[in-house]
Amino acid sequence: MIEKKLKEAFDPYYNAPLEVWSHFYTLCDEVSYTKNEKIKESGFRAKYGYFLLEGVVGSFVWKKNNYACLDFFFEGDFFADDYSLTTGLPSDLELIALENVVALQISKKNINILKETPIGKTLFLVGEEQDNAKREKQRMDLMTQTAEERYLHVLHTRKDILKRIPQKHIASYLGITKQSLSRIRRKISCPD
């Protein structure tokens, strides 16, 4: 039951009744994307928010002839181009399926319908707070930790990441080159 998956994903932040998630689900469409397909392209306005049922999605921006990876989303994650969805402006963010993906898609119009209800306002506020806290932590880690420390953190929190995401995207997410990532991986697997 998808409503239950929605509830379980959000319960750690706010325990809303199942009926709320049943209503949320009625405002969504199930969509599929194939591996490497763009879910949202750079230079366009975001029209939808998503809840990931299957697969992995990456958020990227184009930087110096290459993609820079900003984040990864896995099953049970909500994701969107938040800047564009909130402002209504185009953005440079791209959302790309890194595996075959199945997701719930909710339109901006239906998001606004939910935000007009008291519980909807609460859910979106809590969601925004959690997202802001996560991004702030990522920025602090990028500024205060070594690449090796960041890699070890990713490895301990998402063990499946190495099997599911190409090395070039992991390196980009960590802010290092593929070669630096290879050195770190060798050092960790063969400590002195």
Rosetta silent file (secondary structure, phi, psi, omega in degrees, C-alpha in Angstrom):
SEQUENCE: MIEKKLKEAFDPYYNAPLEVWSHFYTLCDEVSYTKNEKIKESGFRAKYGYFLLEGVVGSFVWKKNNYACLDFFFEGDFFADDYSLTTGLPSDLELIALENVVALQISKKNINILKETPIGKTLFLVGEEQDNAKREKQRMDLMTQTAEERYLHVLHTRKDILKRIPQKHIASYLGITKQSLSRIRRKISCPD
SCORE:     score description
SCORE:     0.000 S_00000001
   1 L     0.000  117.680 -174.340    0.000    0.000    0.000 S_00000001
   2 H   -66.270  -35.178  178.405    1.679    3.185   -1.226 S_00000001
   3 H   -57.196  -38.602  179.714   -0.082    5.411    1.315 S_00000001
   4 H   -67.677  -37.639  176.672    1.642    3.431    4.061 S_00000001
   5 H   -62.696  -41.448  177.625    5.056    3.918    2.361 S_00000001
   6 H   -60.356  -48.023 -179.054    4.432    7.673    2.290 S_00000001
   7 H   -61.216  -47.299 -178.709    3.492    7.674    5.954 S_00000001
   8 H   -62.132  -35.484  179.525    6.485    5.541    6.997 S_00000001
   9 H   -67.829  -32.492 -174.594    8.864    7.824    5.097 S_00000001
  10 H   -98.953  -18.159 -177.259    7.559   10.939    6.849 S_00000001
  11 L   -53.847  -35.892  178.551    6.768    9.568   10.327 S_00000001
  12 L   -60.681  -20.778 -177.748   10.287   10.229   11.708 S_00000001
  13 L  -103.364  -35.369 -179.677    9.627   13.947   11.154 S_00000001
  14 L  -163.651  125.006 -176.058    5.883   14.218   11.752 S_00000001
  15 L   -91.467   89.731  177.883    3.350   11.481   12.468 S_00000001
  16 L   -91.632  150.094  179.084    0.316   12.357   10.329 S_00000001
  17 L   -61.710  153.167  179.819   -2.692   10.016   10.143 S_00000001
  18 H   -57.413  -32.527 -179.809   -2.846    7.523    7.270 S_00000001
  19 H   -59.943  -33.871  178.294   -5.911    9.349    5.885 S_00000001
  20 H   -62.693  -44.665 -178.775   -3.696   12.375    5.153 S_00000001
  21 H   -72.229  -30.044  174.253   -1.378   10.226    3.051 S_00000001
  22 H   -63.479  -42.538  177.543   -4.365    8.576    1.343 S_00000001
  23 H   -65.519  -44.033  177.060   -5.517   12.062    0.290 S_00000001
  24 H   -54.943  -46.961 -177.892   -1.967   12.963   -0.798 S_00000001
  25 H   -60.274  -36.247 -179.865   -1.849    9.794   -2.909 S_00000001
  26 H   -66.619  -19.467 -179.560   -5.096   10.707   -4.724 S_00000001
  27 L   -93.537    4.526 -176.240   -3.399   13.922   -5.925 S_00000001
  28 E  -112.120  160.839  170.615   -0.428   12.038   -7.437 S_00000001
  29 E  -120.927  144.328  174.849    0.291   10.101  -10.608 S_00000001
  30 E   -85.767  129.533 -178.851    2.659    7.139  -10.803 S_00000001
  31 E  -128.261  156.882  178.261    5.426    7.771  -13.351 S_00000001
  32 E  -129.708  147.178  176.120    8.390    5.769  -14.639 S_00000001
  33 E  -135.806  145.851  176.663   11.760    6.803  -16.045 S_00000001
  34 L   -89.233  160.308 -179.992   14.493    4.703  -17.591 S_00000001
  35 L   -52.161  134.012  179.697   18.108    4.807  -16.457 S_00000001
  36 L    74.922    2.915  177.542   19.829    8.090  -17.515 S_00000001
  37 L   -77.445  140.622  177.876   16.516    9.740  -18.462 S_00000001
  38 E   -81.135  126.640  177.941   16.119   13.365  -17.411 S_00000001
  39 E   -87.385  -39.062  175.389   13.214   13.861  -15.038 S_00000001
  40 E  -140.543  126.114 -175.827   13.650   17.642  -14.974 S_00000001
  41 L   -93.173  152.479  175.302   15.920   19.446  -17.446 S_00000001
  42 L   -61.678  143.504  176.555   18.172   22.432  -16.879 S_00000001
  43 L    85.639   -0.465  179.763   16.765   25.782  -17.989 S_00000001
  44 E  -116.184  162.762  175.687   13.134   24.801  -17.431 S_00000001
  45 L   -82.261  140.961  174.329   10.649   25.400  -14.644 S_00000001
  46 L   -75.629  137.064  179.630    9.852   22.549  -12.301 S_00000001
  47 L  -114.573  -11.292 -171.809    6.228   21.497  -12.497 S_00000001
  48 E  -141.019  155.200  165.014    6.254   18.552  -10.102 S_00000001
  49 E  -110.666  162.944 -173.569    7.452   17.166   -6.813 S_00000001
  50 E  -138.908  155.914  168.549    8.147   13.448   -6.408 S_00000001
  51 E  -126.689  123.046 -172.882    8.200   10.567   -3.978 S_00000001
  52 E   -84.186  118.689  178.403   10.606    7.806   -5.003 S_00000001
  53 E   -92.541  -41.460 -179.990    9.133    4.298   -4.945 S_00000001
  54 E  -144.428  142.616  174.061   11.916    2.450   -6.811 S_00000001
  55 L   101.167 -171.987  179.830   15.349    3.395   -8.097 S_00000001
  56 L  -132.789  139.342  177.775   17.877    6.189   -7.564 S_00000001
  57 E  -124.483  142.800  174.518   17.770    9.802   -8.752 S_00000001
  58 E  -116.931  146.841  172.526   20.609   12.317   -8.793 S_00000001
  59 E  -107.076  133.614 -171.861   20.402   16.106   -8.821 S_00000001
  60 E  -137.597  155.071  165.769   23.024   17.792  -10.978 S_00000001
  61 E  -128.759  150.714  179.450   24.165   21.133  -12.350 S_00000001
  62 E   -82.473  128.677 -177.772   26.401   21.584  -15.382 S_00000001
  63 E  -144.129  117.900  175.869   29.847   22.895  -14.419 S_00000001
  64 L    49.506   59.305  176.135   32.879   23.267  -16.678 S_00000001
  65 L    64.088   23.791 -178.853   31.876   20.691  -19.308 S_00000001
  66 E  -156.568  156.971  174.399   30.765   18.188  -16.703 S_00000001
  67 E   -79.835  137.468  169.924   27.923   17.444  -14.320 S_00000001
  68 E  -106.703  125.570 -177.488   28.397   18.365  -10.670 S_00000001
  69 E   -87.370  126.553  179.339   26.347   16.115   -8.411 S_00000001
  70 E   -97.206  -34.113 -175.725   24.502   17.862   -5.594 S_00000001
  71 E  -165.788  162.942  174.063   22.524   14.996   -4.068 S_00000001
  72 E  -122.306  148.539  176.961   21.157   11.469   -4.413 S_00000001
  73 E  -128.825  135.905 -176.940   17.631   10.263   -3.677 S_00000001
  74 L  -120.818  177.465  179.638   16.673    6.689   -2.857 S_00000001
  75 L   -51.429  133.156  179.261   13.466    4.756   -2.245 S_00000001
  76 L    90.105    2.258  178.254   11.318    6.544    0.316 S_00000001
  77 L   -98.357  143.659  167.975   12.755   10.006   -0.425 S_00000001
  78 E   -89.781  142.613  178.189   10.806   13.053   -1.522 S_00000001
  79 E  -152.432  157.246  178.790   12.628   15.092   -4.172 S_00000001
  80 L  -173.826  171.268  165.491   12.159   18.034   -6.520 S_00000001
  81 L   -86.477   86.424 -172.455   13.869   21.077   -7.931 S_00000001
  82 H   -59.042  -41.377 -179.160   12.794   22.964   -4.817 S_00000001
  83 H   -58.542  -52.969 -177.277   14.100   26.340   -5.966 S_00000001
  84 H   -66.796  -41.293 -178.889   12.188   26.275   -9.237 S_00000001
  85 H   -63.388  -37.386 -178.885    9.077   24.684   -7.747 S_00000001
  86 H   -77.077  -43.705 -174.543    8.917   27.344   -5.029 S_00000001
  87 H   -88.320  -22.048 -174.422    9.780   30.419   -7.116 S_00000001
  88 L    79.210    7.993 -179.151    8.198   29.389  -10.409 S_00000001
  89 L   -99.178  152.638  173.898   11.463   30.339  -12.153 S_00000001
  90 L   -65.022  155.298  175.985   13.582   28.146  -14.419 S_00000001
  91 E  -140.336  167.522  179.681   16.724   26.727  -12.853 S_00000001
  92 L   -85.113   -3.596 -178.051   19.934   25.021  -13.906 S_00000001
  93 L   -70.722  138.051  172.451   19.193   21.934  -11.791 S_00000001
  94 E  -120.122  139.448  172.965   18.680   18.624  -13.562 S_00000001
  95 E  -109.895  123.767 -173.544   17.115   15.558  -12.012 S_00000001
  96 E  -127.969  134.613  175.289   18.340   12.371  -13.673 S_00000001
  97 E   -72.192  119.967  178.514   17.330    8.732  -13.131 S_00000001
  98 L   -92.236  -11.989  170.951   20.487    6.824  -12.194 S_00000001
  99 L  -140.233  173.646  169.784   18.539    3.553  -12.301 S_00000001
 100 L   -61.208  136.952 -170.858   15.128    2.724  -13.699 S_00000001
 101 E  -124.770  140.437  167.167   12.761    4.766  -11.549 S_00000001
 102 E  -124.702  128.791 -176.142    9.160    4.524  -10.394 S_00000001
 103 E  -144.153  158.814  167.027    7.882    7.568   -8.516 S_00000001
 104 E   -89.463  135.857 -179.531    4.759    9.376   -7.446 S_00000001
 105 E  -117.840  129.605  177.946    4.497   12.736   -9.164 S_00000001
 106 E  -123.275  130.018 -176.709    2.480   15.605   -7.702 S_00000001
 107 E   -73.749  158.911  175.660    1.835   18.792   -9.657 S_00000001
 108 H   -57.109  -40.574  178.958    2.494   22.285   -8.324 S_00000001
 109 H   -59.343  -45.008 -179.460   -1.274   22.883   -8.506 S_00000001
 110 H   -73.215  -29.734  173.148   -1.958   19.860   -6.281 S_00000001
 111 H   -61.798  -44.640  179.548    0.851   20.845   -3.925 S_00000001
 112 H   -63.560  -36.005  175.868   -0.890   24.199   -3.506 S_00000001
 113 H   -60.873  -45.388  178.599   -4.198   22.411   -2.832 S_00000001
 114 H   -64.130  -39.937 -178.209   -2.515   20.447   -0.039 S_00000001
 115 H   -67.369  -15.637  177.936   -0.852   23.556    1.377 S_00000001
 116 L   -80.107  -10.736  177.446   -4.286   25.150    1.783 S_00000001
 117 L   -95.222  150.246  179.563   -5.204   22.573    4.434 S_00000001
 118 H   -57.792  -45.129 -178.973   -3.873   22.899    8.009 S_00000001
 119 H   -69.357  -35.354  177.374   -2.237   19.457    7.976 S_00000001
 120 H   -62.795  -43.239  176.780   -0.833   20.075    4.484 S_00000001
 121 H   -58.364  -44.368 -179.034    0.760   23.332    5.649 S_00000001
 122 H   -63.009  -46.753 -178.494    2.312   21.488    8.566 S_00000001
 123 H   -61.605  -43.747 -179.425    3.656   18.653    6.415 S_00000001
 124 H   -69.956  -35.743  176.590    5.250   20.992    3.895 S_00000001
 125 H   -64.503  -46.749  178.508    6.731   23.182    6.630 S_00000001
 126 H   -62.323  -42.848  178.411    8.217   20.162    8.408 S_00000001
 127 H   -60.242  -43.860  178.766    9.495   18.819    5.071 S_00000001
 128 H   -64.736  -40.759  178.166   11.154   22.130    4.234 S_00000001
 129 H   -61.270  -45.319 -179.674   12.752   22.308    7.692 S_00000001
 130 H   -64.211  -42.440  179.063   14.171   18.788    7.339 S_00000001
 131 H   -63.684  -43.431  178.064   15.440   19.497    3.820 S_00000001
 132 H   -62.801  -41.237  179.035   17.101   22.749    4.948 S_00000001
 133 H   -63.780  -42.256  178.983   18.752   20.990    7.889 S_00000001
 134 H   -62.136  -45.508 -178.937   20.077   18.227    5.598 S_00000001
 135 H   -67.028  -37.564  177.372   21.498   20.731    3.118 S_00000001
 136 H   -63.042  -42.435  177.959   23.095   22.806    5.872 S_00000001
 137 H   -62.483  -42.090  178.137   24.787   19.670    7.237 S_00000001
 138 H   -61.042  -42.753  179.156   26.060   18.813    3.737 S_00000001
 139 H   -64.070  -44.030  179.106   27.528   22.322    3.364 S_00000001
 140 H   -62.418  -44.415  179.762   29.209   22.147    6.779 S_00000001
 141 H   -61.001  -41.749 -179.506   30.652   18.710    6.019 S_00000001
 142 H   -62.123  -34.780 -177.689   31.986   19.916    2.678 S_00000001
 143 H   -86.098  -24.035 -171.657   33.744   22.825    4.394 S_00000001
 144 H  -114.359  -16.268 -177.658   35.036   21.055    7.517 S_00000001
 145 L  -106.928  153.531  173.552   35.728   17.422    6.593 S_00000001
 146 L   -74.435  164.392  177.296   38.372   15.908    4.383 S_00000001
 147 H   -59.460  -38.583  179.197   37.282   14.041    1.258 S_00000001
 148 H   -64.388  -42.451  177.760   38.175   10.789    3.019 S_00000001
 149 H   -63.079  -41.272  178.335   35.979   11.662    6.022 S_00000001
 150 H   -64.630  -41.304  178.764   33.074   12.543    3.709 S_00000001
 151 H   -62.127  -46.848  179.421   33.549    9.291    1.799 S_00000001
 152 H   -61.051  -38.864  177.356   33.573    7.237    5.003 S_00000001
 153 H   -62.358  -46.899  178.835   30.403    8.984    6.170 S_00000001
 154 H   -61.304  -42.724 -179.335   28.628    8.194    2.891 S_00000001
 155 H   -61.811  -40.544 -178.309   29.896    4.621    3.061 S_00000001
 156 H   -77.294  -29.899 -177.522   28.590    4.131    6.613 S_00000001
 157 H   -91.142  -24.526 -179.545   25.211    5.770    6.043 S_00000001
 158 L  -138.944   75.052 -176.579   24.481    4.323    2.567 S_00000001
 159 L   -57.093  -30.388 -177.241   26.374    1.055    2.133 S_00000001
 160 L   -78.810   -5.731 -174.586   24.541    0.322   -1.122 S_00000001
 161 H   -60.362  -37.354 -177.481   25.696    3.578   -2.712 S_00000001
 162 H   -67.989  -29.041  179.801   28.823    1.995   -4.233 S_00000001
 163 H   -83.183  -24.384 -169.663   26.778   -0.669   -6.006 S_00000001
 164 H  -105.833  -18.033 -173.494   24.073    1.657   -7.258 S_00000001
 165 L  -124.774  131.450  178.823   25.805    4.897   -8.257 S_00000001
 166 L   -57.530  145.043 -178.216   28.649    5.357  -10.765 S_00000001
 167 H   -55.909  -37.388 -179.016   31.994    6.355   -9.235 S_00000001
 168 H   -61.636  -34.399  178.902   32.109    9.591  -11.229 S_00000001
 169 H   -75.621  -36.753  176.615   28.897   10.762   -9.531 S_00000001
 170 H   -63.594  -44.884  178.952   30.110    9.764   -6.070 S_00000001
 171 H   -60.341  -45.225  179.860   33.359   11.664   -6.662 S_00000001
 172 H   -62.173  -43.326  178.172   31.450   14.715   -7.878 S_00000001
 173 H   -58.890  -37.745 -179.690   29.114   14.569   -4.862 S_00000001
 174 H   -80.970  -10.273  179.805   32.176   14.513   -2.588 S_00000001
 175 L    79.987   28.370 -179.710   33.759   17.417   -4.477 S_00000001
 176 L  -131.603  172.170  176.899   36.768   15.428   -5.691 S_00000001
 177 L   -82.916  163.908  175.441   38.038   13.844   -8.911 S_00000001
 178 H   -60.064  -36.878 -179.694   37.530   10.177   -9.820 S_00000001
 179 H   -65.311  -41.606  177.298   41.271    9.682   -9.376 S_00000001
 180 H   -63.668  -40.149  177.582   41.169   11.086   -5.832 S_00000001
 181 H   -62.676  -41.829  177.978   38.239    8.806   -5.029 S_00000001
 182 H   -60.605  -41.945  178.179   40.209    5.813   -6.332 S_00000001
 183 H   -62.947  -44.088  179.665   43.153    6.743   -4.080 S_00000001
 184 H   -62.583  -43.354 -179.001   40.870    7.078   -1.056 S_00000001
 185 H   -64.060  -41.198  177.630   39.209    3.725   -1.793 S_00000001
 186 H   -63.186  -44.065 -178.988   42.621    2.009   -2.155 S_00000001
 187 H   -62.390  -41.193 -179.118   43.836    3.559    1.095 S_00000001
 188 H   -71.305  -38.964 -178.745   40.741    2.433    2.995 S_00000001
 189 H   -77.397  -22.440  178.932   40.765   -1.105    1.611 S_00000001
 190 L  -129.337   67.093 -177.971   44.538   -1.474    2.177 S_00000001
 191 L   -64.342  150.293 -179.439   45.370    0.550    5.316 S_00000001
 192 L   -65.948    0.000    0.000   49.048    0.900    6.216 S_00000001
